[in-house]
């Protein structure tokens, strides 16, 4: 069986490291993000099996991450466990409405309990959350309609990510309601930005 990938999204570095170390001891491949924006970029670049998500973070909070995931067919089926200091009913209820499968309160849950909750969620979901199959294709400059597309899409430097300076790829994602049809996105394979 392939190793399961967990994304820990927590803005407090010490907590992020504690959860990362504990989950790595449990045999997971652990990815980390310090805010919601970084989390979305990572999920678009690297498939994960579960997200452990804080609610209050800089740049993009947990509820906004859940809204973004719900709207993106590539991310919508990834299970999310909320881990927060907030005991507020309304935040937890909203997170569950947006797709979170469970939640834990940080000051009440030890790292071992967090690991146990993740194992329980993954075991209960079994194969039901298989990632949507997508394809990544290279695009070459000056081939077919490439030059016209670069102009129409207003890409700053051909098929390159301006931030990472690497070649973009086209990601094809199946449309769930139209078999054989795909949505295409130009993305950076390094940072996950879409163009």
C-alpha positions in Angstrom: 0.0 0.0 0.0 1.3 3.5 -0.9 2.2 5.8 2.0 -0.6 8.3 2.8 0.1 12.0 2.5 -1.1 14.4 5.1 -1.0 18.2 4.8 -0.6 20.0 8.2 -1.8 23.6 7.9 -0.8 25.5 11.1 0.6 29.0 11.5 2.4 28.3 14.8 5.8 26.8 13.9 6.1 24.8 17.1 2.7 23.1 16.7 3.4 22.5 13.0 6.6 20.7 13.9 5.0 18.7 16.7 2.2 17.4 14.5 4.7 16.8 11.6 7.0 14.7 13.8 4.1 12.7 15.4 2.5 11.9 12.0 5.8 11.0 10.5 6.3 8.5 13.4 3.0 7.0 12.4 4.3 6.4 8.9 2.7 9.2 7.0 4.4 11.4 4.5 3.8 14.9 6.0 3.7 18.2 4.1 3.3 21.5 5.9 1.9 24.9 5.2 2.0 28.0 7.5 -1.2 29.6 6.1 -4.2 28.9 3.9 -2.8 30.3 0.7 0.3 28.1 0.9 -2.0 25.2 1.7 -4.1 25.7 -1.5 -0.9 26.0 -3.6 0.5 22.8 -2.1 -2.7 20.8 -2.6 -2.8 21.8 -6.3 0.8 20.8 -6.7 1.0 17.6 -4.6 -1.9 15.2 -4.0 -2.7 14.7 -0.3 -5.0 12.1 1.4 -6.1 14.3 4.3 -5.7 17.9 5.5 -5.2 18.9 9.2 -6.4 22.5 9.1 -6.2 25.4 11.6 -9.0 28.0 11.3 -7.3 31.2 12.3 -4.2 32.0 10.1 -2.7 34.9 8.3 -3.3 35.6 4.5 -6.1 33.0 4.2 -8.0 31.4 7.1 -9.3 27.9 7.4 -12.9 28.7 6.5 -11.7 30.3 3.3 -9.5 27.3 2.5 -12.5 25.1 2.9 -14.6 27.3 0.6 -11.8 27.2 -2.0 -11.5 23.4 -1.7 -15.2 23.0 -2.1 -15.2 25.1 -5.3 -12.3 23.2 -6.9 -13.1 19.7 -8.3 -9.4 18.6 -7.7 -9.7 19.4 -4.0 -13.3 19.0 -3.1 -13.1 15.3 -2.0 -10.0 15.6 0.2 -11.1 15.0 3.8 -10.3 17.8 6.3 -10.0 17.6 10.1 -10.1 21.0 11.8 -7.6 21.6 14.5 -8.2 25.0 16.3 -8.1 26.8 19.6 -11.6 28.1 18.9 -14.3 26.5 20.9 -16.9 28.6 19.1 -19.8 26.6 17.9 -20.5 28.8 14.9 -16.9 28.4 13.4 -17.0 24.6 13.8 -20.5 24.4 12.4 -19.5 26.5 9.4 -16.4 24.3 8.9 -18.5 21.2 8.8 -21.0 22.8 6.4 -18.1 23.5 4.1 -16.9 19.9 4.2 -14.8 19.3 7.2 -15.2 15.7 8.4 -14.3 16.3 12.0 -12.6 18.7 14.4 -10.4 18.7 17.5 -9.7 21.5 20.0 -5.9 22.1 20.2 -5.6 22.5 23.9 -7.7 19.4 24.5 -6.1 17.0 22.0 -2.7 15.5 22.4 -0.6 14.8 19.3 -1.3 11.0 19.8 -5.0 11.8 19.8 -4.7 13.8 16.6 -2.8 10.9 14.9 -5.6 8.5 16.1 -8.3 10.8 14.7 -6.5 11.0 11.3 -6.2 7.2 11.2 -9.9 6.8 12.1 -11.0 9.2 9.4 -8.8 7.6 6.7 -9.9 4.1 7.7 -13.6 5.1 7.7 -13.3 6.7 4.3 -11.4 3.8 2.8 -11.1 4.1 -0.9 -14.1 6.4 -1.1 -12.0 9.5 -1.5 -9.9 8.5 -4.5 -8.3 11.5 -6.1 -9.9 12.7 -9.4 -7.6 11.5 -12.1 -6.1 14.4 -13.9 -3.4 14.7 -16.6 -0.5 17.2 -16.8 0.7 18.0 -20.3 3.7 20.1 -21.4 3.0 23.0 -23.8 5.7 24.2 -26.2 6.3 27.7 -27.5 5.7 28.5 -31.1 3.8 25.3 -31.8 0.3 25.4 -33.5 -1.7 28.2 -31.9 0.7 28.8 -29.0 1.7 32.3 -29.9 -1.9 33.4 -30.3 -2.8 31.7 -27.0 0.0 33.5 -25.1 -1.3 36.8 -26.4 -5.0 36.0 -25.6 -4.2 34.7 -22.1 -1.8 37.7 -21.4 0.9 35.4 -20.2 3.9 37.6 -19.3 6.7 35.3 -20.5 5.5 32.6 -22.8 4.6 29.4 -21.0 6.7 30.2 -17.9 5.7 30.9 -14.3 6.9 34.5 -13.6 7.6 33.7 -9.9 9.4 30.3 -10.3 10.7 30.7 -13.8 9.7 27.1 -14.8 7.7 25.9 -17.7 3.9 25.8 -17.1 1.9 22.6 -17.7 -1.7 22.2 -18.8 -3.7 20.2 -16.3 -6.7 18.4 -17.6 -9.4 17.6 -15.0 -12.4 15.4 -15.9 -15.8 17.1 -15.8 -17.9 14.9 -13.4 -21.2 15.5 -15.3 -19.7 15.1 -18.8 -17.7 11.9 -19.3 -14.9 12.3 -21.7 -14.8 16.1 -21.3 -12.0 17.9 -19.3 -11.4 21.4 -17.9 -8.0 22.7 -18.7 -5.8 24.8 -16.4 -2.4 26.3 -17.0 -0.4 25.7 -13.8 3.1 26.0 -12.4 4.3 22.6 -11.3 6.5 24.2 -8.6 4.2 26.6 -6.8 0.8 25.5 -8.1 -0.3 28.9 -9.3 -2.9 28.9 -12.0 -2.8 31.2 -15.1 
